Amino acid sequence: MATTSAQVQQLYVAYLGRAADKGGLDYWLGQLNAEPAQITLDQIRTNFVNEQPEYAAAYAGLSRVDTVTKIYNNLFGRAPDAGGLTYWTTGGGATVALDQLLVAFVNGASATDAQVVTNKVLVSEVYTSTAGANYAAADAKAIISGVNDTTQSVTDAVAKLSDGSLSGIAVPASVGLLKASVAADAAVSAYETTKAADLLAIEKQLATLSTTSAVIKDQTVTSTANSTYSDVNTELKADLADARAQASAGNVVGLDGKSTLTLTGEATVKAAALTAAADTLRLSDDKSVEKTGAYDTAAKALAAAKEPNAADVTQAKATLVAYANNPANATVWDTALSDAGVTKASPADVAADVDSLYTVLTTLGTSTTLINKVTADFAGVTAFTSFGSLAAQELTFVKATDAFNKADTALANQNGSTAASDWKAAYAADASVKLQVEASKALDAIEASYKAIDTAHTALTTAQTAAADKLAGTSLVALNTKAAPDTFVAGGTADKADVFYFTGGKVTTADGALTFETAKDSLYIGDGYTLNTTAKFDAATGTITGGQNGVKEVFFFKDGSNIKAVIEAADLGSSTFQATVANGTSNLDASASDQVSIITLTGITSVDQLSFANGVITAHA
């Protein structure tokens, strides 16, 4: 699964305290997403910590305390609290390697801290994409230095792209907000794509726990590998809540909506009650220690013995019936029945014979010798495998039940006292809460895994919503719609500084005309574009020659009396480009298949009036 730029940006923010430079970001992403991948994200973390001169210069001579504090400040804009610092330096987290601290800190982040990280990474993404060749390390630090968990801090940081405080960068304010919104959308989309599988894995862990724990309500996984993040999240969130809320009733023990802390407290109380009951029982029964010991052993054995699923037994019997009905298996079948002491039903009824065989193999008094002999009769017979296994499981359960019943009978009230009954009640309560604590701790781990993903996702969607809200009321004018990205719909307002853009921040093949007012309007086409001023357009052939391979380009041409911007929707990979041939005449006209957007800039009379920088086309008089 592809690694996203936000994941790499996080490394720069955490370890170096700055936004990534475009060259570095592109290099690492190229290595990560190559086929096959040349490096892993974990290996990049190790590289940062052990091989990067910038890291060495920043952290040289720092103690573990200082290193933890520095990374905390880079990520969250604050020093760790006393308890956290102790944990990561001398406590349970002291052994976490430096290159893994980032992962540990982010996975354990509170909602506020997660929002800070998300906001810093978002601003970093915007800066890196905007700066390009104008990247400056001081600016890369400065632009995220004041970012915190608030929307305003992001707005203030993005505003630096427009106020002239950053070297070589000056875009319209609304373009900065647009870039932030596009980056936020991309971050949410990428995160959901990469984390859907992780949520599904957690859902499967929960389902497994529910089948092995007597306390957790059975959960069924309905999501698949093709399910969306939203679908898996909805299922997992509901199932986790259901598992925690399961109420105890009758013989069913649930967590009753309680936390591990609460259950641990209850366990302490009930353990003390059991001790007190045992002390009282000893006063009325001098054999109570031996009896309660036997009772405890039998109860634990019974708890460990699982009665076979009735549906599984039915299926296993049906499989053996089919085997027995095959004349070719008559010798083996007859021998096994004979050794088991089963007389065939009359009239013939193979199903009844199978039931009788199962009864023999699961009856308390049946000897091990007989069971082994019957099992040997079916050696190599796969139709008997499940049948024999389930019969052995049921016999274990029957024996454990018998042993418990005997221990229970032996531990009876003496001389009119209720001490034995009281001890049994205290024992059941103690055993029950111990099961609850064990199950709750297991569920805690699953809940923690989910919380780390959900907290980060909430931070991303919060940033996404805030970025979109900031666009409201700006002078942005979309050239197209999400529903019809290749259809030109732009309008614009006279005497207003409109900023035209492609929905989603990506150029499409939408063609059309704009009234483009000098010194007011601008056209944002996105990052990664190069202005080609040497290419030529031949109106006679409809071709553009001189385009460069490997880069996305924008061209300004005079076509008759019109000035047109030709913007590649993708790297065309050719130095000769056929613009379009419409109705037999070659010219720069609209075409749905030419892989460029051709925009007529009405009001512009000369190519010399146009300029291009930071992904923005502007015009002067």
Backbone torsions as a table, in degrees:
resi	resn	phi	psi	omega
1	MET	NA	134.6	-173.8
2	ALA	-62.5	140.2	174.0
3	THR	-85.6	138.1	-175.5
4	THR	-92.5	159.2	178.7
5	SER	-63.3	-32.9	179.7
6	ALA	-61.5	-36.3	178.9
7	GLN	-65.2	-37.9	178.5
8	VAL	-74.5	-40.5	177.2
9	GLN	-55.2	-37.1	-178.4
10	GLN	-59.4	-33.6	177.9
11	LEU	-66.5	-44.1	178.8
12	TYR	-62.8	-43.5	-179.3
13	VAL	-63.9	-47.7	-174.2
14	ALA	-69.2	-49.2	-172.1
15	TYR	-91.2	-32.4	-176.1
16	LEU	-110.7	-11.1	176.2
17	GLY	68.3	31.1	-178.9
18	ARG	-151.3	166.3	171.6
19	ALA	-74.6	153.9	179.8
20	ALA	-71.9	148.4	167.5
21	ASP	-79.2	148.6	-172.9
22	LYS	-62.2	-38.9	179.7
23	GLY	-62.0	-44.6	179.4
24	GLY	-66.0	-44.1	179.5
25	LEU	-61.7	-46.3	-179.4
26	ASP	-63.7	-37.1	179.9
27	TYR	-63.1	-51.2	-177.3
28	TRP	-64.6	-40.1	178.9
29	LEU	-65.0	-37.4	177.3
30	GLY	-62.7	-40.3	178.6
31	GLN	-69.7	-40.5	-177.5
32	LEU	-69.1	-40.1	-172.1
33	ASN	-102.9	13.9	175.5
34	ALA	-68.7	162.1	176.4
35	GLU	-116.5	102.6	-0.8
36	PRO	-80.2	164.5	-179.8
37	ALA	-61.7	139.6	-178.9
38	GLN	-92.8	-12.9	-177.2
39	ILE	-161.5	159.2	176.6
40	THR	-108.4	165.3	178.5
41	LEU	-63.9	-37.4	177.2
42	ASP	-61.9	-39.2	179.7
43	GLN	-68.0	-32.9	176.5
44	ILE	-67.6	-40.5	176.7
45	ARG	-58.6	-44.6	178.7
46	THR	-62.7	-40.0	178.9
47	ASN	-61.7	-44.6	179.6
48	PHE	-56.9	-47.7	-173.4
49	VAL	-74.7	-35.8	-171.8
50	ASN	-104.6	-18.0	-172.4
51	GLU	-127.3	-16.6	-175.3
52	GLN	-82.4	120.9	179.7
53	PRO	-57.2	-36.2	-178.7
54	GLU	-63.9	-39.9	177.4
55	TYR	-66.0	-45.1	-178.9
56	ALA	-59.1	-41.4	-179.3
57	ALA	-66.8	-36.6	-176.8
58	ALA	-76.9	-30.7	-172.7
59	TYR	-112.6	1.7	-177.2
60	ALA	-56.3	128.0	175.7
61	GLY	79.1	-1.9	-178.5
62	LEU	-77.4	142.0	175.4
63	SER	-75.6	172.9	176.2
64	ARG	-59.6	-41.3	179.4
65	VAL	-61.1	-46.5	-177.8
66	ASP	-68.5	-36.4	179.9
67	THR	-66.7	-46.4	178.3
68	VAL	-60.2	-43.7	-179.7
69	THR	-63.0	-41.0	-178.8
70	LYS	-66.0	-44.9	-179.8
71	ILE	-67.0	-38.0	176.5
72	TYR	-59.1	-46.1	-180.0
73	ASN	-64.2	-41.3	178.7
74	ASN	-61.1	-43.5	-176.7
75	LEU	-77.3	-52.5	-167.9
76	PHE	-107.0	-5.1	-179.7
77	GLY	70.1	23.9	179.4
78	ARG	-156.1	161.2	175.0
79	ALA	-80.9	155.6	177.8
80	PRO	-68.5	150.1	174.7
81	ASP	-69.7	165.4	-174.0
82	ALA	-57.4	-43.8	-179.3
83	GLY	-64.2	-42.5	179.2
84	GLY	-65.1	-41.2	-179.9
85	LEU	-63.2	-42.3	178.3
86	THR	-62.6	-43.5	-178.7
87	TYR	-59.5	-45.6	-174.5
88	TRP	-81.1	-12.1	-176.8
89	THR	-110.7	-38.5	179.8
90	THR	-130.2	-4.7	-177.8
91	GLY	-99.6	-147.9	-175.4
92	GLY	-62.3	-24.9	-179.0
93	GLY	-94.8	6.1	-176.1
94	ALA	-66.4	-22.2	-177.7
95	THR	-91.1	-4.0	178.8
96	VAL	-68.0	125.1	-177.4
97	ALA	-63.3	153.6	-178.0
98	LEU	-58.4	-37.2	-177.9
99	ASP	-74.9	-7.7	177.6
100	GLN	-107.7	-2.1	-179.4
101	LEU	-62.7	-38.6	179.6
102	LEU	-56.1	-49.9	-178.8
103	VAL	-60.9	-44.7	-178.4
104	ALA	-64.3	-42.8	-178.9
105	PHE	-65.2	-44.6	-177.6
106	VAL	-67.5	-41.5	-179.3
107	ASN	-65.2	-27.1	-179.5
108	GLY	-100.9	10.2	-174.3
109	ALA	-68.5	143.5	172.3
110	SER	-73.5	172.6	179.4
111	ALA	-60.1	-40.8	-179.7
112	THR	-66.5	-46.3	179.6
113	ASP	-63.9	-39.3	178.5
114	ALA	-62.2	-36.6	178.8
115	GLN	-67.9	-36.9	177.5
116	VAL	-62.0	-47.7	-179.9
117	VAL	-60.5	-46.6	-179.9
118	THR	-58.8	-45.6	-178.5
119	ASN	-65.8	-39.8	179.2
120	LYS	-65.7	-42.2	179.4
121	VAL	-66.3	-39.3	178.7
122	LEU	-61.2	-49.1	179.0
123	VAL	-62.9	-37.6	177.9
124	SER	-62.2	-42.4	178.7
125	GLU	-60.3	-43.6	-179.1
126	VAL	-65.3	-44.1	-179.0
127	TYR	-64.1	-48.4	-176.8
128	THR	-58.1	-45.4	-177.7
129	SER	-68.8	-32.6	-177.7
130	THR	-80.3	-42.1	-174.5
131	ALA	-66.0	-45.7	-178.4
132	GLY	53.2	-124.3	-179.1
133	ALA	-70.2	-14.5	179.9
134	ASN	-89.9	14.4	179.5
135	TYR	-58.2	138.0	174.9
136	ALA	-137.3	128.9	-175.5
137	ALA	-57.5	-39.8	-179.8
138	ALA	-63.7	-40.4	178.2
139	ASP	-67.0	-38.7	-179.0
140	ALA	-63.4	-28.6	174.8
141	LYS	-81.8	-43.8	-174.1
142	ALA	-63.3	-38.7	-173.0
143	ILE	-68.1	-23.4	178.6
144	ILE	-106.1	-2.2	-173.8
145	SER	-62.9	-32.7	-178.4
146	GLY	-100.8	7.4	-177.6
147	VAL	-77.6	131.4	176.3
148	ASN	-130.1	-148.8	-176.4
149	ASP	-87.2	0.2	-175.6
150	THR	-93.5	153.2	175.8
151	THR	-64.3	-37.5	-177.4
152	GLN	-62.9	-35.6	-180.0
153	SER	-65.1	-34.5	176.7
154	VAL	-69.0	-44.5	179.1
155	THR	-60.1	-43.4	179.8
156	ASP	-64.3	-39.7	179.7
157	ALA	-66.7	-45.1	180.0
158	VAL	-64.0	-31.7	179.7
159	ALA	-61.6	-23.5	179.3
160	LYS	-66.3	-17.9	177.0
161	LEU	-70.9	-15.7	-174.3
162	SER	-115.4	-18.3	-171.6
163	ASP	-91.1	4.0	176.9
164	GLY	83.3	4.7	-178.2
165	SER	-81.7	-12.9	-179.7
166	LEU	-107.0	138.7	-174.7
167	SER	-61.6	121.8	172.8
168	GLY	69.0	15.3	-178.4
169	ILE	-125.0	124.6	175.6
170	ALA	-155.7	102.0	178.3
171	VAL	-120.5	156.3	175.8
172	PRO	-55.8	144.9	-176.6
173	ALA	-54.8	-39.9	-178.2
174	SER	-68.4	-27.3	176.6
175	VAL	-67.1	-41.0	176.9
176	GLY	-59.2	-43.4	178.3
177	LEU	-65.8	-38.6	177.8
178	LEU	-63.0	-44.7	-180.0
179	LYS	-61.8	-38.1	178.2
180	ALA	-64.8	-40.8	-179.8
181	SER	-67.0	-43.2	178.7
182	VAL	-63.1	-43.4	179.6
183	ALA	-64.4	-38.6	179.1
184	ALA	-66.4	-41.5	176.3
185	ASP	-59.8	-45.9	-178.3
186	ALA	-63.9	-38.5	-179.1
187	ALA	-64.9	-42.7	178.8
188	VAL	-64.8	-46.3	-179.2
189	SER	-60.5	-46.2	-178.4
190	ALA	-65.8	-41.3	-179.0
191	TYR	-63.6	-45.0	-179.4
192	GLU	-65.1	-36.1	178.5
193	THR	-65.5	-42.1	-176.6
194	THR	-79.7	-27.7	-173.8
195	LYS	-96.4	-9.0	178.9
196	ALA	-58.5	-42.4	-180.0
197	ALA	-66.4	-36.0	178.8
198	ASP	-65.8	-40.7	177.1
199	LEU	-63.0	-40.6	179.7
200	LEU	-63.7	-39.0	177.9
201	ALA	-63.5	-38.8	177.7
202	ILE	-66.6	-40.7	177.8
203	GLU	-60.7	-39.2	178.6
204	LYS	-68.3	-36.8	176.0
205	GLN	-61.7	-41.3	179.0
206	LEU	-63.8	-42.6	179.8
207	ALA	-62.8	-40.8	178.2
208	THR	-64.1	-44.3	178.2
209	LEU	-60.5	-39.2	-177.4
210	SER	-66.4	-26.0	179.7
211	THR	-86.8	-22.5	-178.5
212	THR	-98.2	-16.8	-179.9
213	SER	-102.0	136.8	177.9
214	ALA	-77.9	-8.4	-174.5
215	VAL	-100.8	-38.0	-176.8
216	ILE	-79.7	127.3	179.9
217	LYS	-61.5	136.5	-178.7
218	ASP	-57.6	131.7	179.7
219	GLN	-118.6	140.6	179.5
220	THR	-112.6	130.4	179.9
221	VAL	-82.9	117.7	177.4
222	THR	-103.8	-20.7	178.5
223	SER	-71.3	157.9	178.7
224	THR	-128.1	178.4	179.2
225	ALA	-62.5	-20.7	-179.6
226	ASN	-94.7	-0.4	-179.1
227	SER	-70.5	148.3	179.0
228	THR	-76.5	164.0	176.5
229	TYR	-55.8	-44.8	-177.9
230	SER	-60.7	-43.6	-178.1
231	ASP	-66.0	-46.0	-179.4
232	VAL	-66.7	-40.5	-179.6
233	ASN	-61.7	-42.6	179.5
234	THR	-61.3	-45.5	-179.9
235	GLU	-65.3	-48.0	-176.1
236	LEU	-65.1	-42.8	-179.7
237	LYS	-60.5	-43.5	179.6
238	ALA	-67.3	-40.8	-178.0
239	ASP	-68.9	-37.0	177.0
240	LEU	-64.4	-42.9	178.3
241	ALA	-63.9	-40.0	-179.5
242	ASP	-65.3	-41.6	-179.3
243	ALA	-63.9	-39.7	-178.9
244	ARG	-74.8	-33.5	-173.4
245	ALA	-85.4	-12.2	-176.1
246	GLN	-48.3	122.4	-175.7
247	ALA	-88.2	146.9	174.5
248	SER	-80.3	136.5	179.2
249	ALA	-157.6	125.5	-179.4
250	GLY	61.7	-126.1	179.2
251	ASN	-85.6	-2.8	-179.8
252	VAL	-88.2	125.3	178.1
253	VAL	-106.6	126.1	177.3
254	GLY	-124.6	-178.8	179.3
255	LEU	-86.1	-11.1	174.9
256	ASP	56.8	26.5	178.8
257	GLY	74.6	11.9	-174.2
258	LYS	-94.6	152.0	177.7
259	SER	-84.6	166.6	177.2
260	THR	-62.4	-37.4	179.2
261	LEU	-61.4	-45.6	179.6
262	THR	-64.3	-44.9	-178.9
263	LEU	-66.3	-36.4	178.2
264	THR	-63.8	-39.3	176.0
265	GLY	-63.1	-43.0	178.5
266	GLU	-65.0	-35.8	179.5
267	ALA	-63.9	-38.4	178.3
268	THR	-62.4	-43.8	179.9
269	VAL	-64.1	-44.5	-176.6
270	LYS	-73.2	-29.7	175.0
271	ALA	-66.2	-39.5	177.7
272	ALA	-66.1	-38.6	178.8
273	ALA	-65.0	-37.1	178.4
274	LEU	-66.3	-41.3	177.7
275	THR	-62.1	-43.8	179.0
276	ALA	-63.7	-39.7	179.1
277	ALA	-65.7	-37.0	178.3
278	ALA	-66.3	-39.0	178.2
279	ASP	-62.8	-41.6	179.5
280	THR	-66.6	-40.5	-178.6
281	LEU	-63.4	-35.6	-179.3
282	ARG	-63.6	-24.7	179.7
283	LEU	-70.9	-25.7	-177.6
284	SER	-108.8	-9.8	-177.1
285	ASP	-146.1	107.4	-176.9
286	ASP	-73.6	-6.9	175.6
287	LYS	-103.0	11.9	-172.9
288	SER	-62.8	-34.4	-178.6
289	VAL	-62.6	-46.2	178.7
290	GLU	-65.5	-40.9	-177.1
291	LYS	-68.0	-44.3	179.5
292	THR	-68.7	-30.7	175.9
293	GLY	-64.9	-44.4	178.8
294	ALA	-66.0	-39.9	178.4
295	TYR	-61.0	-44.9	-179.4
296	ASP	-62.4	-45.0	179.7
297	THR	-61.8	-44.8	-178.5
298	ALA	-67.7	-39.5	-179.7
299	ALA	-64.6	-41.5	179.6
300	LYS	-67.9	-37.5	178.4
301	ALA	-66.0	-39.6	179.3
302	LEU	-66.9	-39.0	178.8
303	ALA	-64.3	-34.0	-179.4
304	ALA	-77.8	-26.1	-179.9
305	ALA	-79.6	126.7	-178.8
306	LYS	-107.5	124.4	176.0
307	GLU	-68.4	134.2	-177.8
308	PRO	-59.4	150.1	175.3
309	ASN	-68.3	129.6	-175.2
310	ALA	-60.1	-38.0	-179.7
311	ALA	-66.3	-36.1	178.4
312	ASP	-66.3	-39.9	178.7
313	VAL	-64.1	-43.5	179.5
314	THR	-60.0	-43.8	-179.7
315	GLN	-65.9	-41.6	179.9
316	ALA	-63.9	-39.6	177.7
317	LYS	-64.4	-41.8	179.8
318	ALA	-62.3	-38.1	179.0
319	THR	-64.5	-41.1	-179.6
320	LEU	-72.2	-33.2	175.4
321	VAL	-60.6	-44.6	179.2
322	ALA	-61.2	-39.3	178.3
323	TYR	-63.7	-47.5	-176.7
324	ALA	-66.0	-28.1	-179.2
325	ASN	-75.6	-10.0	178.9
326	ASN	-84.7	116.4	-178.1
327	PRO	-53.9	-28.1	-178.0
328	ALA	-66.3	-19.6	-177.7
329	ASN	-101.9	10.4	-173.6
330	ALA	-58.6	-43.1	-176.7
331	THR	-61.4	-48.9	-179.9
332	VAL	-63.4	-43.1	-177.4
333	TRP	-64.6	-46.4	-179.4
334	ASP	-64.1	-39.6	179.7
335	THR	-64.0	-43.3	-179.1
336	ALA	-64.5	-41.2	178.9
337	LEU	-65.4	-40.0	-179.6
338	SER	-64.2	-45.8	-179.6
339	ASP	-66.2	-28.3	179.1
340	ALA	-83.2	-8.7	-179.2
341	GLY	76.6	26.6	-179.3
342	VAL	-98.0	125.7	176.0
343	THR	-91.6	130.1	-178.1
344	LYS	-59.7	143.0	179.6
345	ALA	-66.5	148.3	177.6
346	SER	-133.8	125.2	-3.6
347	PRO	-62.2	165.8	-175.0
348	ALA	-51.8	130.5	179.1
349	ASP	-152.3	91.6	-176.2
350	VAL	-60.9	-39.3	179.9
351	ALA	-59.6	-40.2	178.7
352	ALA	-66.2	-38.2	178.5
353	ASP	-63.9	-39.1	178.7
354	VAL	-64.9	-41.8	177.2
355	ASP	-59.8	-42.2	-179.4
356	SER	-64.2	-41.0	179.1
357	LEU	-63.6	-41.2	-179.8
358	TYR	-64.3	-38.9	179.2
359	THR	-62.5	-44.1	178.8
360	VAL	-59.9	-46.4	-175.7
361	LEU	-71.2	-14.1	-178.5
362	THR	-115.8	9.6	179.9
363	THR	-86.5	138.5	-173.6
364	LEU	-55.8	-39.1	-174.9
365	GLY	-84.3	-4.4	-179.2
366	THR	-65.3	132.6	-176.2
367	SER	-76.5	152.2	176.9
368	THR	-62.7	-33.8	-179.9
369	THR	-61.0	-45.9	-179.6
370	LEU	-63.9	-44.1	-179.2
371	ILE	-61.6	-42.7	179.9
372	ASN	-65.0	-36.2	-179.1
373	LYS	-66.8	-44.4	179.0
374	VAL	-64.8	-41.6	179.4
375	THR	-61.7	-39.9	179.1
376	ALA	-66.2	-34.0	177.9
377	ASP	-58.8	-34.3	-177.3
378	PHE	-96.4	19.2	-179.3
379	ALA	-55.6	127.1	178.9
380	GLY	82.1	-0.6	-179.7
381	VAL	-93.5	104.1	-176.5
382	THR	-66.3	-24.9	179.7
383	ALA	-66.7	-18.3	-179.8
384	PHE	-95.3	-15.7	-171.7
385	THR	-55.4	-56.2	-178.6
386	SER	-67.0	-40.6	179.5
387	PHE	-57.7	-49.6	-178.8
388	GLY	-65.2	-40.6	179.9
389	SER	-64.4	-44.0	179.9
390	LEU	-68.2	-36.6	177.8
391	ALA	-64.5	-41.1	178.5
392	ALA	-65.7	-38.3	178.5
393	GLN	-64.6	-42.6	-179.4
394	GLU	-68.6	-36.2	179.0
395	LEU	-64.8	-39.4	176.6
396	THR	-60.6	-41.5	178.9
397	PHE	-65.9	-41.6	179.8
398	VAL	-62.9	-44.3	179.5
399	LYS	-64.0	-42.5	-179.9
400	ALA	-65.1	-37.7	178.2
401	THR	-65.0	-42.9	179.6
402	ASP	-63.5	-43.9	-179.8
403	ALA	-63.5	-39.2	179.5
404	PHE	-67.5	-42.4	179.8
405	ASN	-60.3	-38.8	179.0
406	LYS	-67.4	-42.5	179.1
407	ALA	-65.7	-36.3	-179.8
408	ASP	-67.0	-40.7	179.8
409	THR	-67.8	-39.4	-178.9
410	ALA	-64.5	-32.2	-179.1
411	LEU	-93.0	79.7	-176.5
412	ALA	-112.4	161.5	176.9
413	ASN	-64.3	142.9	-179.0
414	GLN	-116.2	135.8	171.9
415	ASN	53.5	42.0	176.9
416	GLY	78.1	2.5	-179.8
417	SER	-82.5	151.8	174.8
418	THR	-102.9	15.0	-174.2
419	ALA	-59.6	-41.3	-179.1
420	ALA	-65.8	-44.8	178.7
421	SER	-63.0	-39.1	179.6
422	ASP	-65.4	-40.9	179.0
423	TRP	-64.0	-42.7	179.9
424	LYS	-60.9	-40.8	179.3
425	ALA	-65.5	-41.6	178.7
426	ALA	-66.6	-37.9	178.7
427	TYR	-63.1	-44.8	-179.8
428	ALA	-62.4	-41.4	-180.0
429	ALA	-65.5	-41.0	179.3
430	ASP	-65.5	-45.1	-180.0
431	ALA	-63.6	-39.9	-178.7
432	SER	-63.5	-46.4	-177.5
433	VAL	-70.9	-29.1	175.8
434	LYS	-65.2	-41.0	175.5
435	LEU	-61.9	-39.7	179.6
436	GLN	-63.8	-44.6	-179.7
437	VAL	-62.5	-45.0	-179.9
438	GLU	-61.1	-45.6	-179.7
439	ALA	-67.6	-38.5	-178.7
440	SER	-64.9	-40.2	178.4
441	LYS	-63.6	-40.5	177.8
442	ALA	-65.1	-40.1	178.4
443	LEU	-69.1	-33.6	176.8
444	ASP	-54.6	-45.3	-177.2
445	ALA	-63.2	-40.1	178.8
446	ILE	-69.0	-42.3	178.2
447	GLU	-61.7	-38.0	179.9
448	ALA	-65.2	-40.1	178.1
449	SER	-62.7	-42.2	178.5
450	TYR	-67.4	-42.7	-177.2
451	LYS	-60.2	-40.0	-179.7
452	ALA	-59.7	-43.4	179.8
453	ILE	-70.6	-44.9	-176.5
454	ASP	-66.9	-38.4	179.3
455	THR	-63.9	-44.4	178.4
456	ALA	-64.7	-39.0	179.8
457	HIS	-66.0	-41.3	177.9
458	THR	-61.2	-41.4	178.2
459	ALA	-62.3	-40.5	179.8
460	LEU	-66.1	-45.6	-178.7
461	THR	-69.9	-31.1	175.2
462	THR	-64.1	-44.9	178.0
463	ALA	-64.5	-37.6	179.0
464	GLN	-63.0	-47.1	179.8
465	THR	-63.6	-43.1	-179.4
466	ALA	-63.8	-41.0	179.9
467	ALA	-65.8	-39.6	178.3
468	ALA	-66.6	-39.7	179.6
469	ASP	-63.1	-34.9	-179.1
470	LYS	-67.2	-22.0	179.5
471	LEU	-75.0	-22.2	-178.8
472	ALA	-62.9	132.4	178.2
473	GLY	85.1	-0.4	177.1
474	THR	-82.8	177.6	-178.2
475	SER	-92.5	20.6	-180.0
476	LEU	-72.3	137.9	178.3
477	VAL	-130.7	117.1	-178.0
478	ALA	-74.5	139.0	177.4
479	LEU	-84.2	-16.6	-176.5
480	ASN	-154.2	-176.3	178.5
481	THR	-123.5	161.9	176.6
482	LYS	-64.7	-35.1	-178.1
483	ALA	-69.7	-34.1	-179.1
484	ALA	-134.7	73.4	-172.5
485	PRO	-64.1	-23.1	-177.6
486	ASP	-97.1	9.8	178.5
487	THR	-108.2	126.0	-176.5
488	PHE	-80.5	126.3	-177.8
489	VAL	-133.9	11.3	-171.5
490	ALA	-62.8	148.0	175.1
491	GLY	-122.1	-96.3	-178.1
492	GLY	110.9	160.4	-178.0
493	THR	-123.2	131.4	179.7
494	ALA	-63.4	144.3	177.3
495	ASP	60.6	28.2	176.2
496	LYS	-131.9	142.5	-178.3
497	ALA	-77.4	81.5	-179.8
498	ASP	-77.0	143.1	171.8
499	VAL	-116.8	109.1	-179.3
500	PHE	-86.0	146.6	-178.5
501	TYR	-157.1	161.6	174.8
502	PHE	-90.5	132.8	179.8
503	THR	-55.4	132.6	-178.7
504	GLY	83.4	-1.1	177.9
505	GLY	73.0	18.0	-178.5
506	LYS	-127.9	128.7	-179.5
507	VAL	-65.6	137.6	175.9
508	THR	-118.7	-167.1	179.3
509	THR	-92.7	15.6	178.2
510	ALA	-63.5	128.0	-179.7
511	ASP	-118.5	147.5	177.5
512	GLY	176.6	-166.5	-177.7
513	ALA	-125.6	142.2	177.6
514	LEU	-122.8	141.9	165.7
515	THR	-82.3	109.4	-169.7
516	PHE	-110.6	101.9	-174.7
517	GLU	-83.1	128.3	-179.3
518	THR	-65.1	145.8	177.6
519	ALA	63.4	10.4	178.9
520	LYS	-130.8	-63.0	-172.7
521	ASP	-80.1	158.3	174.6
522	SER	-147.7	159.8	-178.4
523	LEU	-128.2	113.8	-179.8
524	TYR	-93.3	124.0	-178.0
525	ILE	-111.7	-8.0	177.9
526	GLY	111.9	178.0	-176.7
527	ASP	-90.0	161.7	174.2
528	GLY	84.5	11.7	-179.3
529	TYR	-97.4	147.9	175.8
530	THR	-120.1	133.8	175.9
531	LEU	-81.8	122.1	177.8
532	ASN	-101.4	111.9	-177.9
533	THR	-101.6	-2.6	-177.2
534	THR	-105.0	-14.8	-179.9
535	ALA	-65.6	153.5	-177.6
536	LYS	-120.5	147.4	174.4
537	PHE	-113.3	125.7	178.9
538	ASP	-103.5	105.4	-177.8
539	ALA	-63.1	-26.2	-178.0
540	ALA	-70.5	-33.4	-176.9
541	THR	-110.8	-12.7	-179.4
542	GLY	71.6	28.6	-177.8
543	THR	-116.5	148.8	171.6
544	ILE	-109.3	123.2	178.9
545	THR	-114.2	150.3	179.4
546	GLY	98.1	8.3	176.0
547	GLY	-70.4	153.8	-177.3
548	GLN	-100.6	142.2	176.1
549	ASN	-79.6	149.7	172.3
550	GLY	83.1	0.7	178.5
551	VAL	-137.5	152.6	172.4
552	LYS	-88.4	135.5	-172.5
553	GLU	-126.2	158.6	171.6
554	VAL	-125.4	138.8	-178.4
555	PHE	-125.2	147.0	171.6
556	PHE	-115.9	122.8	-179.1
557	PHE	-131.9	152.4	170.6
558	LYS	-97.2	121.5	-178.6
559	ASP	-121.0	97.6	-173.5
560	GLY	67.7	-123.6	178.7
561	SER	-94.9	2.1	-175.8
562	ASN	-104.2	148.2	171.3
563	ILE	-104.0	127.0	-175.3
564	LYS	-126.2	141.2	171.8
565	ALA	-100.0	125.0	177.7
566	VAL	-109.0	117.2	-172.9
567	ILE	-120.6	121.4	-179.6
568	GLU	-70.2	133.2	175.2
569	ALA	-81.4	-15.5	177.2
570	ALA	-160.7	162.4	175.1
571	ASP	-64.5	116.8	-174.7
572	LEU	-77.2	-16.4	175.3
573	GLY	65.3	30.1	-179.5
574	SER	-152.2	145.5	178.3
575	SER	-87.6	-7.3	176.3
576	THR	-123.6	124.4	-174.0
577	PHE	-125.7	125.1	176.3
578	GLN	-86.8	109.0	-175.5
579	ALA	-62.2	-61.7	177.1
580	THR	-172.9	156.0	171.3
581	VAL	-128.7	103.1	-176.6
582	ALA	-109.6	123.9	177.7
583	ASN	55.4	34.8	177.1
584	GLY	81.4	-2.3	-179.0
585	THR	-113.3	128.0	-178.8
586	SER	-85.7	124.0	175.9
587	ASN	-165.8	177.9	178.8
588	LEU	-87.4	69.5	-179.7
589	ASP	-107.0	167.7	-180.0
590	ALA	-60.2	140.7	176.5
591	SER	-155.3	138.2	-178.6
592	ALA	-84.6	-7.8	-172.6
593	SER	-119.7	10.5	-173.5
594	ASP	-92.7	-1.2	177.3
595	GLN	62.7	23.1	174.0
596	VAL	-138.0	159.8	170.2
597	SER	-104.8	124.8	179.9
598	ILE	-110.4	112.5	-175.1
599	ILE	-117.6	120.0	176.0
600	THR	-81.2	123.5	-177.6
601	LEU	-97.6	85.8	-178.0
602	THR	-64.7	132.0	-177.7
603	GLY	104.0	-15.9	176.6
604	ILE	-96.7	129.4	-175.5
605	THR	-108.3	-12.4	-177.7
606	SER	-146.0	141.8	175.9
607	VAL	-58.7	-30.5	-177.6
608	ASP	-64.8	-16.0	179.0
609	GLN	-77.9	-14.3	-174.2
610	LEU	-97.5	147.1	173.9
611	SER	-139.7	161.5	-176.7
612	PHE	-142.5	127.7	176.5
613	ALA	-160.3	145.0	177.7
614	ASN	54.0	32.6	178.2
615	GLY	79.6	10.4	-174.9
616	VAL	-121.6	129.2	173.8
617	ILE	-94.5	126.8	177.1
618	THR	-130.0	167.1	-178.8
619	ALA	-137.2	147.2	175.5
620	HIS	-124.9	162.9	-176.8
621	ALA	-67.2	NA	NA
